[in-house]
Amino acid sequence: MLKLLKPEEIVSDAYAIVRAKAVNYDKKPENLNITTNGIPDSIIRFQIEEIIKGDSIESDSLLINGYLTKDDDFNHEYPPYTFVRPGGATGSCFANSYKQGASFLLFLNKDYSPYWGALAPVNEQLHSPPHNDLWLRWVKKQVCIAGTAPMVVSGASKLRTFFF
């Protein structure tokens, strides 16, 4: 039986948490008309907009397997989310599509992948503007409570700004 992670466990178990924008394909799918419920072979480049947890990210971008789409896929719950967005509620139990140009809250494992918590909200699309997104605000508060919020942006001397 699958044990669903609680929102607090998702925050504490994540190796890193970032807010990132789905930019473009680094590797396009072989056939744009065929998608899989599993982890795709296509790779999306994400531009990191903010590091919320974890000091080990030294790049300003991430490469994550997935599909780009033109469609929104917002979680239907009220934060804190306890279940994956609609795109992940079938098949592999992970949402693997990302609206191009949209911001996502990515909970990453040590391999910098969001595909580690089945049916968990580990890669949710954020509402615009992101600083008003209630899921993002809840997660930032949990990170601060746990004392795991980084104090500086990797490779820079700029202080992080958190809005609650």
PASEBA-1860 file (N, C-alpha, C; in nm, 3 decimals):
! residues 164
1> MLKLLKPE> 0.084/-0.118/0.000/0.000/0.000/0.000/0.089/0.125/0.000 ~ 0.052/0.221/-0.080/0.126/0.346/-0.092/0.095/0.438/0.025 ~ 0.199/0.490/0.089/0.181/0.587/0.197/0.197/0.727/0.137 ~ 0.092/0.806/0.149/0.099/0.944/0.100/0.176/1.029/0.200 ~ 0.267/1.110/0.148/0.345/1.199/0.233/0.260/1.316/0.278 ~ 0.276/1.356/0.402/0.211/1.476/0.453/0.288/1.597/0.401 ~ 0.222/1.712/0.389/0.291/1.830/0.338/0.418/1.864/0.416 ~ 0.414/1.850/0.547/0.532/1.878/0.629/0.646/1.782/0.597
9> EIVSDAYA> 0.612/1.656/0.565/0.715/1.557/0.528/0.776/1.589/0.393 ~ 0.696/1.639/0.302/0.748/1.677/0.171/0.854/1.786/0.187 ~ 0.823/1.885/0.269/0.917/1.995/0.293/1.043/1.943/0.362 ~ 1.028/1.864/0.467/1.145/1.818/0.542/1.227/1.716/0.464 ~ 1.164/1.631/0.384/1.235/1.525/0.312/1.301/1.573/0.184 ~ 1.259/1.686/0.130/1.319/1.737/0.007/1.464/1.778/0.032 ~ 1.551/1.741/-0.058/1.691/1.779/-0.051/1.705/1.929/-0.082 ~ 1.624/1.975/-0.177/1.623/2.116/-0.216/1.482/2.152/-0.262
17> IVRAKAVN> 1.446/2.278/-0.245/1.317/2.329/-0.293/1.346/2.457/-0.370 ~ 1.297/2.463/-0.494/1.320/2.582/-0.577/1.190/2.625/-0.644 ~ 1.185/2.754/-0.673/1.080/2.808/-0.760/1.150/2.827/-0.894 ~ 1.096/2.765/-0.998/1.163/2.768/-1.129/1.061/2.779/-1.241 ~ 1.104/2.840/-1.349/1.019/2.860/-1.467/1.056/2.759/-1.574 ~ 0.953/2.693/-1.631/0.973/2.600/-1.743/1.001/2.682/-1.868 ~ 1.123/2.671/-1.920/1.166/2.759/-2.029/1.149/2.694/-2.166 ~ 1.220/2.583/-2.190/1.216/2.519/-2.321/1.269/2.377/-2.310
25> YDKKPENL> 1.264/2.307/-2.421/1.319/2.173/-2.424/1.471/2.180/-2.439 ~ 1.540/2.103/-2.358/1.681/2.078/-2.380/1.693/1.958/-2.474 ~ 1.596/1.866/-2.460/1.585/1.751/-2.551/1.436/1.729/-2.577 ~ 1.395/1.748/-2.701/1.253/1.731/-2.737/1.214/1.584/-2.737 ~ 1.083/1.557/-2.717/1.037/1.419/-2.730/1.055/1.373/-2.874 ~ 1.076/1.243/-2.892/1.094/1.190/-3.027/0.970/1.213/-3.112 ~ 0.852/1.199/-3.052/0.726/1.222/-3.123/0.640/1.312/-3.035 ~ 0.615/1.434/-3.079/0.538/1.530/-3.001/0.392/1.488/-2.980
33> NITTNGIP> 0.345/1.391/-3.058/0.206/1.346/-3.047/0.189/1.228/-2.951 ~ 0.299/1.176/-2.899/0.292/1.062/-2.808/0.356/1.102/-2.675 ~ 0.280/1.085/-2.567/0.333/1.111/-2.433/0.316/0.985/-2.349 ~ 0.393/0.979/-2.242/0.387/0.864/-2.152/0.346/0.909/-2.013 ~ 0.288/0.820/-1.936/0.257/0.851/-1.797/0.380/0.837/-1.709 ~ 0.481/0.769/-1.759/0.605/0.750/-1.683/0.694/0.871/-1.696 ~ 0.820/0.851/-1.663/0.916/0.961/-1.675/0.962/0.965/-1.820 ~ 0.935/1.078/-1.889/0.966/1.088/-2.032/1.117/1.094/-2.059
41> DSIIRFQI> 1.153/1.068/-2.184/1.293/1.085/-2.223/1.321/1.230/-2.264 ~ 1.217/1.308/-2.286/1.237/1.450/-2.318/1.280/1.524/-2.190 ~ 1.357/1.631/-2.210/1.414/1.704/-2.097/1.382/1.852/-2.111 ~ 1.334/1.911/-2.002/1.297/2.053/-1.998/1.403/2.130/-1.920 ~ 1.438/2.246/-1.972/1.527/2.338/-1.901/1.440/2.432/-1.817 ~ 1.468/2.436/-1.688/1.400/2.527/-1.595/1.498/2.635/-1.551 ~ 1.453/2.759/-1.550/1.531/2.871/-1.500/1.499/2.886/-1.351 ~ 1.598/2.872/-1.265/1.574/2.887/-1.121/1.550/3.033/-1.089
49> EEIIKGDS> 1.436/3.060/-1.028/1.399/3.196/-0.989/1.428/3.223/-0.843 ~ 1.426/3.117/-0.763/1.449/3.133/-0.619/1.482/2.997/-0.558 ~ 1.583/2.996/-0.472/1.615/2.875/-0.396/1.555/2.894/-0.257 ~ 1.467/2.804/-0.220/1.396/2.814/-0.093/1.460/2.727/0.013 ~ 1.512/2.612/-0.029/1.580/2.521/0.063/1.696/2.456/-0.013 ~ 1.811/2.448/0.052/1.926/2.380/-0.007/2.027/2.477/-0.062 ~ 2.150/2.462/-0.017/2.257/2.550/-0.062/2.344/2.488/-0.170 ~ 2.310/2.367/-0.212/2.400/2.294/-0.301/2.377/2.322/-0.450
57> IESDSLLI> 2.277/2.400/-0.483/2.249/2.429/-0.624/2.337/2.545/-0.668 ~ 2.426/2.517/-0.760/2.520/2.620/-0.804/2.488/2.677/-0.941 ~ 2.397/2.613/-1.013/2.360/2.658/-1.145/2.233/2.742/-1.135 ~ 2.208/2.821/-1.239/2.083/2.899/-1.241/1.975/2.828/-1.321 ~ 2.004/2.702/-1.362/1.903/2.626/-1.434/1.907/2.479/-1.391 ~ 1.796/2.410/-1.419/1.782/2.268/-1.391/1.733/2.198/-1.516 ~ 1.772/2.074/-1.533/1.721/1.991/-1.642/1.638/1.880/-1.580 ~ 1.510/1.874/-1.620/1.416/1.778/-1.562/1.339/1.710/-1.675
65> NGYLTKDD> 1.328/1.578/-1.666/1.248/1.505/-1.765/1.103/1.551/-1.756 ~ 1.042/1.572/-1.872/0.902/1.613/-1.873/0.858/1.660/-2.011 ~ 0.733/1.702/-2.016/0.673/1.754/-2.139/0.631/1.899/-2.118 ~ 0.653/1.982/-2.219/0.602/2.119/-2.217/0.461/2.119/-2.273 ~ 0.378/2.204/-2.216/0.241/2.216/-2.262/0.200/2.363/-2.261 ~ 0.088/2.392/-2.323/0.032/2.527/-2.322/-0.078/2.540/-2.219 ~ -0.108/2.430/-2.150/-0.221/2.427/-2.058/-0.179/2.439/-1.912 ~ -0.260/2.511/-1.834/-0.241/2.517/-1.689/-0.279/2.383/-1.628
73> DFNHEYPP> -0.215/2.352/-1.516/-0.247/2.230/-1.441/-0.231/2.262/-1.292 ~ -0.320/2.348/-1.242/-0.315/2.390/-1.102/-0.374/2.284/-1.011 ~ -0.321/2.275/-0.891/-0.376/2.186/-0.790/-0.514/2.238/-0.751 ~ -0.609/2.147/-0.730/-0.747/2.187/-0.698/-0.771/2.200/-0.548 ~ -0.671/2.163/-0.467/-0.686/2.171/-0.323/-0.653/2.311/-0.272 ~ -0.687/2.335/-0.146/-0.646/2.456/-0.077/-0.518/2.423/0.000 ~ -0.415/2.506/-0.009/-0.289/2.476/0.059/-0.306/2.466/0.211 ~ -0.228/2.382/0.277/-0.120/2.301/0.221/-0.175/2.181/0.143
81> YTFVRPGG> -0.118/2.160/0.025/-0.163/2.051/-0.062/-0.126/1.915/-0.002 ~ -0.216/1.820/-0.019/-0.192/1.684/0.029/-0.190/1.583/-0.085 ~ -0.212/1.632/-0.209/-0.222/1.542/-0.323/-0.169/1.612/-0.448 ~ -0.118/1.535/-0.541/-0.062/1.584/-0.666/-0.166/1.661/-0.748 ~ -0.119/1.748/-0.836/-0.208/1.819/-0.929/-0.272/1.719/-1.025 ~ -0.379/1.756/-1.095/-0.454/1.661/-1.178/-0.367/1.583/-1.277 ~ -0.265/1.644/-1.334/-0.181/1.575/-1.431/-0.106/1.455/-1.376 ~ -0.098/1.442/-1.245/-0.027/1.330/-1.185/-0.116/1.228/-1.118
89> ATGSCFAN> -0.247/1.246/-1.132/-0.341/1.158/-1.061/-0.368/1.028/-1.135 ~ -0.302/1.007/-1.246/-0.320/0.882/-1.321/-0.184/0.824/-1.357 ~ -0.184/0.702/-1.401/-0.062/0.640/-1.454/0.049/0.626/-1.353 ~ 0.157/0.702/-1.372/0.278/0.687/-1.291/0.268/0.752/-1.154 ~ 0.162/0.826/-1.128/0.142/0.896/-0.999/0.229/1.020/-0.985 ~ 0.287/1.068/-1.096/0.365/1.191/-1.098/0.315/1.279/-1.212 ~ 0.302/1.408/-1.187/0.272/1.503/-1.295/0.402/1.524/-1.372 ~ 0.398/1.501/-1.503/0.520/1.515/-1.583/0.508/1.619/-1.694
97> SYKQGASF> 0.403/1.700/-1.689/0.388/1.807/-1.788/0.395/1.942/-1.719 ~ 0.452/2.038/-1.791/0.478/2.170/-1.735/0.439/2.275/-1.838 ~ 0.360/2.372/-1.797/0.322/2.479/-1.888/0.444/2.565/-1.918 ~ 0.475/2.579/-2.046/0.591/2.658/-2.085/0.572/2.803/-2.040 ~ 0.673/2.858/-1.973/0.670/2.995/-1.925/0.612/3.010/-1.786 ~ 0.553/2.905/-1.731/0.493/2.911/-1.597/0.597/2.877/-1.490 ~ 0.570/2.923/-1.368/0.657/2.894/-1.254/0.604/2.773/-1.178 ~ 0.697/2.693/-1.128/0.664/2.572/-1.053/0.743/2.569/-0.924
105> LLFLNKDY> 0.684/2.511/-0.822/0.754/2.486/-0.697/0.801/2.342/-0.701 ~ 0.932/2.323/-0.709/0.991/2.191/-0.728/1.060/2.144/-0.600 ~ 1.016/2.030/-0.551/1.077/1.965/-0.435/1.171/1.859/-0.492 ~ 1.300/1.875/-0.474/1.398/1.792/-0.542/1.465/1.694/-0.447 ~ 1.498/1.576/-0.501/1.577/1.479/-0.425/1.725/1.506/-0.451 ~ 1.813/1.420/-0.402/1.957/1.442/-0.418/2.004/1.435/-0.563 ~ 1.920/1.377/-0.650/1.951/1.374/-0.793/1.890/1.494/-0.866 ~ 1.835/1.588/-0.791/1.769/1.707/-0.844/1.652/1.672/-0.934
113> SPYWGALA> 1.577/1.572/-0.893/1.457/1.529/-0.963/1.336/1.549/-0.872 ~ 1.222/1.592/-0.927/1.100/1.603/-0.846/1.019/1.473/-0.842 ~ 1.070/1.368/-0.903/0.994/1.243/-0.913/1.034/1.145/-0.802 ~ 0.999/1.179/-0.678/1.035/1.094/-0.566/0.920/1.071/-0.468 ~ 0.815/1.145/-0.473/0.701/1.129/-0.382/0.575/1.100/-0.461 ~ 0.544/0.973/-0.481/0.428/0.936/-0.562/0.300/0.999/-0.507 ~ 0.223/1.058/-0.596/0.095/1.126/-0.566/0.110/1.246/-0.473 ~ 0.233/1.290/-0.452/0.259/1.406/-0.366/0.274/1.532/-0.450
121> PVNEQLHS> 0.244/1.646/-0.394/0.257/1.774/-0.466/0.401/1.823/-0.471 ~ 0.486/1.750/-0.544/0.629/1.779/-0.547/0.672/1.867/-0.664 ~ 0.578/1.902/-0.753/0.612/1.987/-0.868/0.488/2.066/-0.913 ~ 0.437/2.146/-0.824/0.312/2.217/-0.848/0.331/2.347/-0.924 ~ 0.239/2.373/-1.016/0.237/2.501/-1.088/0.191/2.609/-0.991 ~ 0.258/2.724/-0.996/0.225/2.835/-0.907/0.134/2.935/-0.977 ~ 0.049/2.998/-0.898/-0.037/3.104/-0.950/0.046/3.231/-0.962 ~ 0.008/3.318/-1.055/0.080/3.444/-1.076/0.012/3.558/-1.003
129> PPHNDLWL> 0.088/3.652/-0.949/0.233/3.647/-0.935/0.272/3.545/-0.829 ~ 0.385/3.477/-0.846/0.421/3.369/-0.756/0.427/3.408/-0.609 ~ 0.471/3.530/-0.577/0.483/3.566/-0.435/0.348/3.571/-0.364 ~ 0.238/3.571/-0.440/0.104/3.567/-0.380/0.048/3.424/-0.371 ~ 0.119/3.327/-0.425/0.071/3.190/-0.426/0.069/3.135/-0.284 ~ -0.046/3.084/-0.241/-0.061/3.037/-0.103/0.021/2.912/-0.073 ~ 0.039/2.823/-0.170/0.122/2.703/-0.150/0.268/2.745/-0.128 ~ 0.318/2.835/-0.211/0.454/2.885/-0.197/0.474/2.952/-0.061
137> RWVKKQVC> 0.380/3.032/-0.020/0.390/3.101/0.109/0.391/3.002/0.224 ~ 0.306/2.897/0.216/0.301/2.797/0.322/0.434/2.723/0.331 ~ 0.488/2.683/0.215/0.614/2.609/0.212/0.727/2.695/0.270 ~ 0.735/2.821/0.232/0.840/2.909/0.284/0.831/2.921/0.436 ~ 0.710/2.929/0.486/0.692/2.938/0.630/0.742/2.811/0.699 ~ 0.712/2.695/0.642/0.758/2.568/0.699/0.910/2.558/0.697 ~ 0.972/2.603/0.589/1.118/2.600/0.579/1.179/2.690/0.685 ~ 1.121/2.807/0.706/1.172/2.899/0.809/1.154/2.841/0.948
145> IAGTAPMV> 1.040/2.779/0.974/1.014/2.718/1.105/1.117/2.609/1.132 ~ 1.150/2.530/1.029/1.245/2.421/1.044/1.390/2.471/1.051 ~ 1.410/2.596/1.017/1.545/2.653/1.022/1.635/2.606/0.909 ~ 1.576/2.565/0.797/1.656/2.515/0.684/1.660/2.612/0.567 ~ 1.611/2.733/0.587/1.613/2.832/0.479/1.756/2.880/0.457 ~ 1.803/2.880/0.332/1.937/2.931/0.304/1.940/3.082/0.325 ~ 2.055/3.132/0.360/2.067/3.275/0.387/2.113/3.355/0.267 ~ 2.179/3.290/0.172/2.225/3.362/0.053/2.194/3.280/-0.071
153> VSGASKLR> 2.181/3.349/-0.182/2.164/3.281/-0.310/2.297/3.218/-0.346 ~ 2.296/3.094/-0.393/2.420/3.024/-0.428/2.503/3.108/-0.524 ~ 2.629/3.126/-0.489/2.720/3.198/-0.576/2.701/3.348/-0.574 ~ 2.618/3.400/-0.488/2.594/3.545/-0.483/2.591/3.589/-0.338 ~ 2.602/3.718/-0.317/2.599/3.770/-0.181/2.468/3.839/-0.149 ~ 2.366/3.813/-0.228/2.237/3.876/-0.212/2.152/3.800/-0.109 ~ 2.091/3.870/-0.016/2.003/3.806/0.081/1.875/3.762/0.014 ~ 1.819/3.650/0.061/1.692/3.601/0.011/1.578/3.679/0.072
161> TFFF> 1.474/3.696/-0.007/1.354/3.763/0.040/1.241/3.661/0.049 ~ 1.177/3.651/0.164/1.063/3.564/0.182/0.942/3.651/0.213 ~ 0.829/3.621/0.150/0.704/3.690/0.177/0.607/3.589/0.235 ~ 0.541/3.625/0.344/0.442/3.535/0.404/0.305/3.596/0.393
END
